[in-house]
Amino acid sequence: MGLGILAIGYAFGMLIGAFRRYWTVISAVFTGTFGMQKGMVQATAGTVMLIAETLGTLVIYELVKTF
């Protein structure tokens, strides 16, 4: 029971973090289209972090599932 509550809390935290990062990437794309280098870098970094976060979560889930 305690592990389920912990998992639900982790899932909600990850979901909120992802939505914040999505918003950052979307706003950075708009500033990047105007030629601002900062926007281009933020969009690239945000996208890389979203992919890394997803892959990291999958790897950790598989590790926990096997034990």
C-alpha positions as CSV (number, residue, x, y, z in Angstrom):
1,M,0.0,0.0,0.0
2,G,2.8,2.4,0.9
3,L,4.7,1.7,-2.3
4,G,1.5,2.4,-4.3
5,I,1.1,5.8,-2.7
6,L,4.8,6.6,-3.2
7,A,4.4,5.6,-6.9
8,I,1.4,7.8,-7.4
9,G,3.1,10.8,-5.8
10,Y,6.2,10.2,-8.0
11,A,4.0,10.0,-11.1
12,F,2.2,13.2,-10.3
13,G,5.5,15.0,-9.6
14,M,6.9,13.8,-12.9
15,L,3.8,14.9,-14.8
16,I,3.9,18.4,-13.3
17,G,7.6,18.6,-14.1
18,A,7.0,17.5,-17.7
19,F,4.3,20.1,-18.2
20,R,6.6,22.8,-16.9
21,R,9.4,21.7,-19.2
22,Y,6.9,21.5,-22.2
23,W,5.9,25.1,-21.5
24,T,9.5,26.2,-21.4
25,V,10.3,24.4,-24.7
26,I,7.2,25.9,-26.4
27,S,8.0,29.4,-25.3
28,A,11.7,28.9,-26.3
29,V,10.7,27.7,-29.7
30,F,8.8,31.0,-30.3
31,T,11.8,33.1,-29.2
32,G,14.1,30.9,-31.3
33,T,12.1,31.6,-34.4
34,F,12.7,35.3,-34.0
35,G,16.4,34.5,-34.2
36,M,17.3,34.7,-30.5
37,Q,20.1,32.4,-29.7
38,K,19.0,32.0,-26.1
39,G,15.6,30.6,-27.3
40,M,17.3,28.1,-29.6
41,V,19.6,26.8,-26.8
42,Q,16.7,26.6,-24.3
43,A,14.5,24.7,-26.8
44,T,17.3,22.2,-27.6
45,A,18.2,21.7,-24.0
46,G,14.6,21.3,-22.9
47,T,14.0,18.7,-25.6
48,V,17.1,16.8,-24.6
49,M,16.1,16.8,-21.0
50,L,12.6,15.6,-21.7
51,I,14.0,12.7,-23.7
52,A,16.6,11.9,-21.0
53,E,14.0,12.1,-18.3
54,T,11.7,9.7,-20.1
55,L,14.5,7.2,-20.9
56,G,15.8,7.4,-17.3
57,T,12.3,6.7,-15.9
58,L,11.9,3.7,-18.2
59,V,15.3,2.3,-17.1
60,I,14.6,2.8,-13.4
61,Y,11.1,1.2,-13.8
62,E,12.6,-1.9,-15.4
63,L,15.3,-2.2,-12.7
64,V,12.7,-1.9,-9.9
65,K,10.3,-4.3,-11.7
66,T,13.0,-7.0,-11.9
67,F,13.6,-6.9,-8.1
